[in-house]
Amino acid sequence: MTRPLIYLMAPAVILLTSFSSEEKQKRKRPMPVVSPIIHQNGDVTFRIKAPNAVQVSVSGEMIQGRPVGMERGENDIWSVTLESVDPGIYGYSLNVDGLKILDPGNPSSKPTRTPKTSILYLPGDHVFDFKDVPHGTIHLHGYHSKPINRYREVRVYTPPGYETNTDHYPLLVLQHGHSDRGETWTTYGKAHWILDNLIAEGKANPMIVLMADGHPIPESFGNGRSPENTNELRTDLIEAAIPLVEELYRVKPGRLNRAIAGLSMGGLHSLTIGLNELNTFASIGAFSAAAPELEAISEALNSPSQTNDRLKLLWIAIGEDDFLLESNKKFIKALESAGIRYEWTLSEGGHSWPIWRDYLSKFAPLLFK
């Protein structure tokens, strides 16, 4: 009668031993380093565990890019606290003995082809903040682009209420900058929040937004502004991406209901593609654009009357501290010499995301009136 008792107790002993071993493992696991820590008074503390490091610093948009040294503390955790950081969205990186890295304690990072920028978000009352208003939806579509024979993805923003009505909407194609990705305009630029807020305030018409990766040629990471890459993107947008979105979504037909805009490299793409595809787009926006070569838009420059007749809006904006300012001024002179109408905005700031979010908030209300 005792033998069954022995067989029944043995698994129990093994189970207890297993639990005990697991508890020991839990005790050995180091606690994760939380970073950044946002304090109620607006201070922000950055932390990283780096036992073998000699020098660690943090740099980012909230401190104008300059590095601020961090100090080693208990358990080899380096830290520094920045005082009274204004509300906003900031990119930042940590530097460990000369190596620029993401903050390992922060899961939020800027989508790029070489990710090195973490995202710090301090809510405030800006047009790019998440607010208690109706919100749109971001959709992801993967497709085989037959014209360029490549796998491609597009992200599509549909405005608040799209799923509950039968309305048709105009289309904005919105392009990112060099080395960024198709999702950068939403993850970091907060384009969807900007449009949600503008629509809620009655400042912008509801619209659908198509965001495509601006590096259709994989090798173009080093030269996304090349004619080859730009032409490949043009072909994909006109022959594949836009038709796909028009098939899947309720897009208003006609060029007057289409616009294209972009920042930096995306501004070059928008100017080049937009001015060569005026049968597709009536409005063009260029935010801190890398100005295109005049040969690339020669048809528009050589036919100013036709260009002006078809252009509803050509909106060009740049910061006074932007390294592309002089090339933009030369481009503007070329437009003036050809007699092409445009709108020009020179603002404070340089080549950075705070200014591009602001430009989108100013450009979107001008569309589809």
C-alpha positions in Angstrom: 0.0 0.0 0.0 3.0 2.3 0.4 4.3 2.0 -3.1 1.6 4.1 -4.8 2.2 6.8 -2.2 5.9 7.0 -3.1 5.0 7.4 -6.8 2.5 10.2 -6.1 4.8 12.2 -3.9 7.8 12.1 -6.3 6.3 14.6 -8.9 5.4 16.9 -6.0 9.0 17.0 -4.8 10.2 17.7 -8.3 7.6 20.4 -8.8 8.6 22.1 -5.5 12.3 22.0 -6.5 11.4 23.5 -9.9 9.5 26.4 -8.3 12.3 27.0 -5.9 14.9 27.1 -8.8 12.6 29.5 -10.7 12.3 31.8 -7.7 16.1 31.9 -7.4 16.4 32.8 -11.1 13.9 35.7 -10.6 16.0 37.0 -7.8 19.1 36.9 -9.9 17.6 38.9 -12.8 18.6 42.6 -12.7 15.8 45.1 -12.5 15.3 46.9 -15.9 16.7 50.4 -16.1 13.8 52.8 -16.6 14.6 55.7 -19.0 13.6 58.4 -19.5 11.9 59.3 -16.3 9.5 62.3 -16.8 9.0 64.2 -13.5 5.9 66.2 -12.7 7.9 69.5 -12.7 9.1 69.0 -16.3 12.5 67.6 -15.5 13.6 64.6 -17.4 16.1 62.0 -16.2 18.0 59.7 -18.6 19.6 56.5 -17.4 21.6 53.6 -18.8 23.5 50.7 -17.2 27.1 50.7 -18.7 29.5 49.0 -16.3 32.5 49.2 -18.6 31.9 52.7 -20.0 34.4 55.5 -19.4 32.3 58.4 -20.8 28.5 58.6 -21.4 26.4 61.5 -22.6 23.0 62.4 -23.9 22.2 64.7 -26.9 19.0 65.7 -28.6 16.6 68.3 -29.9 15.6 69.3 -26.4 19.2 70.6 -25.9 19.8 71.8 -29.4 21.9 68.7 -30.2 24.7 69.5 -27.8 25.9 66.6 -25.6 25.4 66.7 -21.8 27.6 64.4 -19.8 26.1 61.7 -17.5 27.5 60.5 -14.2 28.1 57.0 -13.0 26.0 56.0 -10.0 25.1 53.0 -8.0 25.1 49.6 -9.8 27.0 51.2 -12.7 23.9 53.2 -13.8 24.8 56.4 -15.5 22.3 59.2 -15.3 21.6 62.9 -15.8 18.6 65.1 -15.3 17.6 67.9 -17.6 15.6 70.6 -15.9 12.3 72.1 -17.1 12.1 70.6 -20.6 9.4 72.3 -22.6 6.5 70.1 -23.8 7.1 68.7 -27.2 8.4 65.8 -29.3 12.2 65.3 -29.2 14.7 63.0 -30.8 17.7 62.1 -28.7 20.5 59.6 -28.5 22.9 58.3 -25.9 26.7 58.2 -26.5 28.7 55.5 -24.8 32.5 55.9 -25.3 31.9 57.4 -28.8 29.2 55.0 -29.9 25.8 56.7 -30.6 23.0 54.4 -29.6 19.3 54.2 -28.9 18.2 54.5 -25.2 17.8 50.8 -24.3 15.2 51.7 -21.7 13.0 53.5 -24.2 10.9 51.3 -26.7 10.0 54.4 -28.7 12.4 55.2 -31.6 12.4 57.2 -34.8 12.0 54.9 -37.8 15.1 55.2 -40.0 17.3 53.0 -42.0 20.0 53.3 -39.3 18.1 53.7 -36.0 19.9 55.8 -33.5 17.3 58.2 -32.3 14.9 57.5 -29.4 11.7 59.6 -28.9 10.9 61.7 -25.9 7.3 63.0 -25.8 6.2 65.5 -23.2 2.5 66.3 -23.9 1.4 69.9 -24.2 -1.0 72.0 -26.2 0.5 71.9 -29.7 -1.2 71.0 -32.9 0.9 67.8 -33.0 -0.3 66.6 -29.5 -2.8 63.8 -28.9 -6.0 65.5 -27.9 -9.5 64.5 -27.0 -10.9 64.8 -30.5 -12.2 62.3 -33.1 -9.2 60.3 -34.5 -8.5 58.8 -37.9 -7.0 55.5 -38.7 -3.6 54.4 -40.1 -3.6 51.4 -42.4 -0.7 49.4 -43.7 -0.7 47.8 -47.2 2.0 45.6 -48.7 1.9 45.1 -52.5 3.9 44.0 -55.4 4.6 47.0 -57.6 4.5 45.6 -61.1 5.9 48.8 -62.8 9.1 48.6 -60.8 9.0 44.8 -60.0 9.5 45.3 -56.2 7.7 44.6 -53.0 6.4 48.0 -51.6 4.4 49.2 -48.7 2.2 52.3 -48.2 0.6 53.7 -45.1 -2.7 55.3 -45.5 -4.4 57.7 -43.1 -8.2 57.9 -43.3 -9.9 60.8 -41.4 -12.2 60.6 -38.5 -15.6 59.2 -39.5 -14.4 57.5 -42.6 -15.7 54.0 -41.5 -19.1 55.3 -40.6 -20.0 57.3 -43.7 -20.0 57.0 -47.5 -18.2 60.3 -48.3 -15.3 60.5 -50.8 -12.1 62.4 -49.9 -9.2 64.2 -51.6 -5.8 62.6 -51.5 -2.5 64.0 -50.1 0.8 62.1 -50.9 3.2 62.9 -48.0 6.9 61.9 -48.4 9.6 61.6 -45.7 13.2 62.7 -45.8 16.6 61.0 -46.5 17.2 57.7 -44.6 13.8 57.8 -43.0 11.0 55.3 -43.6 7.4 55.4 -44.7 6.1 55.4 -41.1 8.4 58.2 -39.9 5.7 60.9 -40.7 3.4 59.2 -38.2 5.6 57.7 -35.6 7.8 60.7 -35.2 6.1 63.5 -37.2 2.7 62.8 -35.8 1.0 63.7 -39.1 -2.1 61.9 -38.1 -2.5 63.8 -34.9 -1.9 67.1 -36.7 -4.6 66.3 -39.2 -7.0 65.0 -36.5 -6.6 68.3 -34.6 -6.9 70.5 -37.7 -10.0 68.7 -38.9 -11.6 68.9 -35.4 -11.0 72.6 -35.3 -12.4 73.1 -38.8 -9.1 74.4 -40.1 -8.5 71.6 -42.7 -10.7 69.6 -44.9 -10.8 65.9 -44.1 -8.5 64.0 -46.5 -6.9 60.7 -47.1 -3.1 60.6 -46.8 -0.8 58.2 -48.6 2.7 57.8 -47.2 5.2 55.7 -49.2 8.8 54.8 -48.6 11.0 57.2 -50.5 13.8 54.8 -51.2 12.3 52.4 -53.7 15.7 51.4 -54.9 17.4 49.6 -52.0 20.8 50.9 -53.0 19.5 54.4 -52.9 20.0 54.8 -49.1 23.2 56.7 -49.9 21.7 58.7 -52.7 17.9 59.0 -52.3 18.0 62.2 -54.3 19.4 60.6 -57.4 17.4 60.8 -60.6 17.1 57.0 -60.7 15.6 56.8 -57.3 13.3 59.7 -57.9 12.1 58.3 -61.2 11.5 54.9 -59.6 9.4 56.5 -56.9 7.5 58.5 -59.5 6.7 55.4 -61.5 5.6 53.5 -58.4 3.3 56.3 -57.1 1.6 57.1 -60.4 1.2 53.6 -61.7 0.9 51.4 -58.6 0.5 53.1 -55.2 -2.1 55.8 -56.1 -4.2 53.4 -58.2 -4.1 50.9 -55.3 -5.3 53.5 -52.8 -8.0 54.7 -55.2 -9.2 51.1 -55.5 -9.3 50.4 -51.8 -10.5 53.7 -50.5 -13.2 56.3 -51.4 -10.9 58.9 -53.1 -12.4 61.8 -55.0 -11.3 61.6 -58.7 -9.4 64.3 -60.5 -6.2 66.3 -60.2 -7.8 69.1 -58.2 -8.4 66.5 -55.4 -4.7 65.4 -55.3 -1.7 67.0 -53.7 1.9 65.9 -53.0 4.2 67.3 -50.3 7.4 66.2 -48.5 10.3 67.3 -46.4 14.0 67.5 -47.4 14.6 64.6 -49.8 10.8 64.2 -49.9 10.5 67.8 -50.8 12.8 67.2 -53.8 10.6 64.2 -54.7 7.4 66.2 -54.4 8.7 69.1 -56.5 10.1 66.8 -59.2 7.2 64.5 -59.4 4.5 67.1 -58.8 5.8 69.5 -61.5 6.2 66.7 -64.0 2.8 65.1 -63.2 0.4 68.1 -63.2 -2.2 65.9 -64.8 -2.2 64.0 -61.4 -1.5 66.8 -58.9 -2.7 70.3 -58.6 -1.0 71.2 -55.3 2.6 70.8 -54.3 4.3 71.4 -50.9 8.1 71.5 -50.3 9.3 71.6 -46.7 13.0 72.4 -46.4 13.4 70.7 -49.8 16.5 69.6 -51.4 15.9 71.7 -54.6 15.8 69.7 -57.8 18.1 70.2 -60.7 16.4 72.5 -63.2 16.8 69.9 -65.9 14.5 67.6 -63.9 11.6 70.1 -64.2 12.5 71.7 -67.6 9.1 71.0 -69.1 7.3 73.0 -66.3 9.8 75.8 -66.6 9.6 76.0 -70.3 5.8 76.1 -70.4 5.0 78.6 -67.6 1.5 79.5 -68.8 0.4 75.9 -68.9 2.2 75.2 -65.6 0.4 78.2 -63.9 -3.0 77.1 -65.4 -2.6 73.7 -63.9 -1.0 74.6 -60.6 -3.5 75.5 -57.9 -0.8 75.8 -55.2 3.0 75.6 -55.1 4.0 76.1 -51.5 7.7 76.3 -50.5 8.9 76.8 -46.9 12.3 76.7 -45.2 14.0 77.9 -42.1 16.4 80.8 -42.0 19.1 78.5 -40.4 18.6 75.6 -42.8 21.7 74.5 -44.7 19.5 74.2 -47.8 18.4 77.8 -47.7 20.7 79.1 -50.5 19.8 76.3 -52.9 16.1 77.1 -52.2 16.7 80.8 -53.0 18.3 79.8 -56.3 15.3 77.6 -57.1 12.9 80.4 -56.3 14.8 82.7 -58.7 14.5 80.1 -61.4 10.7 80.0 -60.8 10.5 83.8 -60.9 12.6 83.9 -64.1 10.2 81.4 -65.7 7.2 83.3 -64.5 5.8 80.5 -62.4 3.6 81.4 -59.4 4.5 80.1 -56.0 4.1 80.9 -52.3 7.2 81.3 -50.2 7.5 81.0 -46.4 10.8 81.8 -44.6 10.6 80.9 -40.9 12.8 80.6 -37.9 14.6 77.3 -37.4 16.8 74.9 -39.2 16.6 71.4 -40.8 14.6 69.6 -38.1 11.3 67.9 -37.3 9.8 70.7 -35.1 9.7 73.0 -38.2 8.3 70.2 -40.5 5.4 69.5 -38.1 4.6 73.2 -38.2 4.8 73.4 -42.0 2.3 70.5 -42.3 0.0 72.3 -40.0 0.2 75.4 -42.2 0.1 73.6 -45.6 -2.8 71.2 -44.9 -5.4 74.0 -44.3 -4.6 75.4 -47.8 -5.6 72.2 -49.6 -8.7 71.3 -51.4 -10.6 74.6 -50.9 
